[in-house]
Amino acid sequence: MIATAHRVLLQLRHDPRTVGMILVVPCVLLTLLWWIYDEGGPIFQRIGPALLALFPVIIMFLITSITTLRERRSGTLERLLTLPLGKVPFLLGYALAFAVVAVVQALVACALMLGPLGLEVAGPWGALVLVAVLDSLLAVALGLFVSAFASSEFQAVQFMPAIVLPQLLLCGLLVPRAQLPPVLEYVSDVLPLSYAVDAMNEVSGQASPDLALPVAVLAGFIVAVLLLGAATLRRRTP
């Protein structure tokens, strides 16, 4: 598992475009919206925490799913699984590597939001970073899971509208979840990004945020999706 994580991190280190996608693109998007919303005006202060939950998720989902798919298409995964390495350790190795990247991404994005962009939060900044890291880990788990069902990088990208965008629409960013039609509110209650946004809003609005439920739900989703990913992982893409 450690060897797999080390190999993935070395590959990322020598791929500046991917590193830029992970670390720079979310910051650029957050800065652009800060600029659009009157340079940190009331609207940005209201939706900023939710954006901090969503943008890193979108980027990490794409990077993880495409990277894992490349491993299968190149035959790397098939060769690795001929060694005494099970699917779960392999997947955990990938999760560990991207977890390191997710921590760095969360620290950079939070530093930007709390520093130059002036996002005001009532809760501790450490809680904000914790939720941001869990959001990125959720995206890693989802990316690893859906990569098993894609046969090309284009198909991996196509999963984003099916997996991520419905959650973006129902997570409470556009309309508070309590104001959604009853059926959509019930659907939002079982989507992990809803709890990510709830946690971010809790941190931004409460000096002593109660994060027990959203953090537990996010952690549960991460573990469950990783296990599903291990169960559906194929050695090679036909």
VEXKE-598193 format. One record per residue (C-alpha): residue in one letter; x, y, z; residue number from 1. Coordinates in Angstrom, 2 decimals. Example, Ala and Ser with C-alpha at 12.3 -4.5 7.8 and 13.67 -1.06 7.14 Angstrom:
<nodes>
 res    east   north      up   n
   a   12.30   -4.50    7.80   1
   s   13.67   -1.06    7.14   2
</nodes>
This chain:
<nodes>
 res    east   north      up   n
   m    0.00    0.00    0.00   1
   i    2.78    2.45    0.94   2
   a    4.73    1.54   -2.20   3
   t    1.65    2.20   -4.35   4
   a    1.07    5.57   -2.71   5
   h    4.73    6.51   -3.17   6
   r    4.65    5.57   -6.85   7
   v    1.50    7.64   -7.48   8
   l    2.97   10.65   -5.69   9
   l    6.15   10.40   -7.78  10
   q    4.05   10.32  -10.95  11
   l    2.13   13.40   -9.84  12
   r    5.36   15.18   -8.96  13
   h    6.54   14.83  -12.55  14
   d    3.21   15.95  -14.02  15
   p    3.03   19.74  -13.54  16
   r   -0.26   20.03  -15.44  17
   t   -2.01   17.70  -13.01  18
   v   -0.47   19.47  -10.04  19
   g   -1.70   22.75  -11.48  20
   m   -5.20   21.33  -11.93  21
   i   -5.26   20.17   -8.31  22
   l   -3.74   23.19   -6.59  23
   v   -4.15   26.17   -8.90  24
   v   -7.48   25.72  -10.69  25
   p   -9.69   25.67   -7.52  26
   c   -7.94   28.83   -6.30  27
   v   -8.45   30.55   -9.64  28
   l  -12.15   29.65   -9.66  29
   l  -12.64   30.82   -6.08  30
   t  -10.86   34.09   -6.85  31
   l  -12.97   34.60   -9.96  32
   l  -16.20   34.23   -7.99  33
   w  -14.84   36.54   -5.27  34
   w  -14.26   39.12   -7.99  35
   i  -17.70   38.58   -9.54  36
   y  -19.48   38.97   -6.21  37
   d  -18.25   42.48   -5.48  38
   e  -14.82   41.44   -4.21  39
   g  -16.03   39.46   -1.22  40
   g  -19.42   41.07   -0.72  41
   p  -22.37   39.61    1.22  42
   i  -23.24   37.02   -1.43  43
   f  -19.69   35.69   -1.50  44
   q  -19.63   35.54    2.30  45
   r  -22.81   33.45    2.20  46
   i  -21.84   30.98   -0.53  47
   g  -18.06   30.97   -0.01  48
   p  -18.00   28.01    2.41  49
   a  -20.11   25.92    0.05  50
   l  -17.82   26.79   -2.86  51
   l  -14.85   25.69   -0.78  52
   a  -16.57   22.32   -0.43  53
   l  -17.53   21.96   -4.10  54
   f  -14.68   23.11   -6.34  55
   p  -11.98   20.81   -4.88  56
   v  -14.43   17.89   -5.12  57
   i  -14.97   18.45   -8.84  58
   i  -11.23   18.65   -9.56  59
   m  -10.23   15.65   -7.42  60
   f  -13.03   13.53   -8.88  61
   l  -11.76   14.12  -12.41  62
   i   -8.08   13.65  -11.60  63
   t   -8.61   10.45   -9.61  64
   s  -10.94    8.74  -12.07  65
   i   -8.74    9.53  -15.08  66
   t   -5.49    8.55  -13.34  67
   t   -6.87    5.19  -12.20  68
   l   -8.26    4.51  -15.65  69
   r   -4.84    5.15  -17.18  70
   e   -3.38    2.53  -14.83  71
   r   -5.79   -0.05  -16.19  72
   r   -5.45    0.92  -19.85  73
   s   -1.66    0.83  -19.69  74
   g   -1.68   -2.61  -18.05  75
   t    0.01   -1.30  -14.90  76
   l   -2.84   -2.46  -12.69  77
   e   -2.80   -5.92  -14.26  78
   r    0.94   -6.27  -13.58  79
   l    0.59   -4.99  -10.01  80
   l   -2.18   -7.42   -9.18  81
   t   -0.02  -10.38  -10.26  82
   l    2.08   -9.53   -7.20  83
   p    0.96  -10.34   -3.64  84
   l   -1.17   -7.21   -3.64  85
   g   -4.94   -7.36   -3.25  86
   k   -7.44   -4.91   -4.62  87
   v   -8.12   -3.30   -1.25  88
   p   -4.43   -2.49   -0.51  89
   f   -4.02   -1.21   -4.07  90
   l   -7.03    1.05   -3.74  91
   l   -5.96    2.19   -0.28  92
   g   -2.55    3.06   -1.72  93
   y   -4.19    5.31   -4.27  94
   a   -6.46    6.77   -1.62  95
   l   -3.45    7.47    0.62  96
   a   -1.54    9.20   -2.18  97
   f   -4.47   11.39   -3.12  98
   a   -5.20   12.00    0.56  99
   v   -1.80   13.66    0.83 100
   v   -2.62   15.77   -2.20 101
   a   -6.08   16.52   -0.79 102
   v   -4.57   17.84    2.44 103
   v   -2.27   20.17    0.51 104
   q   -5.15   21.27   -1.73 105
   a   -7.38   21.96    1.28 106
   l   -4.66   23.96    3.05 107
   v   -3.97   26.08   -0.04 108
   a   -7.67   26.74   -0.76 109
   c   -8.49   27.53    2.88 110
   a   -5.46   29.84    3.19 111
   l   -6.64   31.71    0.09 112
   m  -10.24   32.01    1.30 113
   l   -9.40   33.02    4.86 114
   g   -6.51   35.28    3.83 115
   p   -6.55   37.31    0.60 116
   l  -10.24   36.68   -0.18 117
   g  -11.35   37.64    3.32 118
   l  -13.90   34.91    3.99 119
   e  -15.26   35.41    7.50 120
   v  -16.03   32.30    9.54 121
   a  -17.23   32.13   13.13 122
   g  -15.82   28.68   13.79 123
   p  -12.20   27.55   14.09 124
   w  -10.19   27.45   10.87 125
   g   -9.00   23.93   11.74 126
   a  -12.58   22.67   11.43 127
   l  -12.83   24.33    8.02 128
   v   -9.67   22.54    6.87 129
   l  -10.92   19.22    8.27 130
   v  -14.16   19.42    6.30 131
   a  -12.31   20.52    3.15 132
   v   -9.99   17.50    3.44 133
   l  -12.94   15.13    3.93 134
   d  -14.62   16.64    0.87 135
   s  -11.54   16.00   -1.25 136
   l  -11.25   12.45    0.11 137
   l  -14.87   11.85   -0.82 138
   a  -14.08   12.96   -4.36 139
   v  -11.08   10.59   -4.43 140
   a  -13.28    7.68   -3.32 141
   l  -15.94    8.51   -5.91 142
   g  -13.32    8.86   -8.64 143
   l  -11.79    5.48   -7.81 144
   f  -15.24    3.89   -7.80 145
   v  -16.50    5.23  -11.13 146
   s  -13.20    4.52  -12.91 147
   a  -14.14    0.83  -12.77 148
   f  -17.07    1.46  -15.12 149
   a  -15.30    3.62  -17.72 150
   s  -13.45    2.26  -20.73 151
   s  -11.90    5.56  -21.84 152
   e  -10.90    8.90  -20.35 153
   f  -13.82   10.51  -22.16 154
   q  -16.24    8.15  -20.42 155
   a  -14.60    8.93  -17.08 156
   v  -15.30   12.63  -17.66 157
   q  -18.88   11.80  -18.62 158
   f  -19.52   10.41  -15.15 159
   m  -19.11   13.87  -13.63 160
   p  -22.52   15.19  -14.83 161
   a  -24.14   11.99  -13.56 162
   i  -22.39   11.79  -10.18 163
   v  -21.33   15.30   -9.17 164
   l  -23.70   17.79  -10.82 165
   p  -26.96   16.45   -9.30 166
   q  -25.33   16.74   -5.88 167
   l  -24.23   20.29   -6.69 168
   l  -27.83   21.22   -7.56 169
   l  -29.32   19.66   -4.42 170
   c  -26.63   20.38   -1.82 171
   g  -28.10   23.71   -0.70 172
   l  -25.86   26.03   -2.70 173
   l  -28.58   27.33   -5.03 174
   v  -31.60   26.89   -2.75 175
   p  -31.56   26.00    0.97 176
   r  -32.34   22.30    1.29 177
   a  -35.28   23.00    3.58 178
   q  -36.90   24.98    0.77 179
   l  -36.61   22.24   -1.84 180
   p  -39.70   20.29   -2.93 181
   p  -40.23   17.41   -0.47 182
   v  -39.07   14.69   -2.88 183
   l  -35.88   16.57   -3.75 184
   e  -35.25   17.30   -0.09 185
   y  -35.41   13.57    0.67 186
   v  -32.99   12.89   -2.19 187
   s  -30.59   15.54   -0.90 188
   d  -30.65   13.86    2.51 189
   v  -28.87   10.81    1.07 190
   l  -26.26   12.68   -0.99 191
   p  -22.83   13.14    0.63 192
   l  -22.16   16.64   -0.74 193
   s  -25.24   17.88    1.14 194
   y  -23.47   17.05    4.39 195
   a  -20.24   18.61    3.16 196
   v  -22.02   21.90    2.52 197
   d  -23.92   21.62    5.82 198
   a  -20.62   21.19    7.64 199
   m  -19.04   24.18    5.89 200
   n  -22.05   26.35    6.68 201
   e  -21.96   25.18   10.29 202
   v  -18.31   26.19   10.61 203
   s  -18.90   29.56    8.99 204
   g  -21.91   30.43   11.14 205
   q  -21.19   28.93   14.56 206
   a  -18.33   29.68   16.95 207
   s  -18.67   26.12   18.30 208
   p  -19.89   24.13   15.29 209
   d  -21.58   20.76   15.80 210
   l  -19.89   18.65   13.14 211
   a  -20.50   15.19   14.57 212
   l  -23.26   14.18   12.12 213
   p  -21.87   15.58    8.85 214
   v  -18.33   14.38    9.58 215
   a  -19.60   10.90   10.48 216
   v  -21.70   10.75    7.31 217
   l  -18.81   11.91    5.11 218
   a  -16.42    9.41    6.70 219
   g  -18.99    6.64    6.28 220
   f  -19.48    7.48    2.60 221
   i  -15.71    7.51    2.02 222
   v  -15.24    4.05    3.54 223
   a  -18.30    2.58    1.82 224
   v  -17.37    3.91   -1.62 225
   l  -13.76    2.68   -1.28 226
   l  -15.02   -0.80   -0.42 227
   l  -17.39   -0.73   -3.40 228
   g  -14.51    0.43   -5.57 229
   a  -12.39   -2.52   -4.43 230
   a  -15.25   -4.92   -5.17 231
   t  -15.79   -3.58   -8.71 232
   l  -12.16   -2.87   -9.68 233
   r  -11.12   -4.62  -12.89 234
   r   -7.56   -5.55  -13.69 235
   r   -7.62   -4.13  -17.20 236
   t   -9.95   -2.14  -19.44 237
   p  -11.03   -4.20  -22.46 238
</nodes>
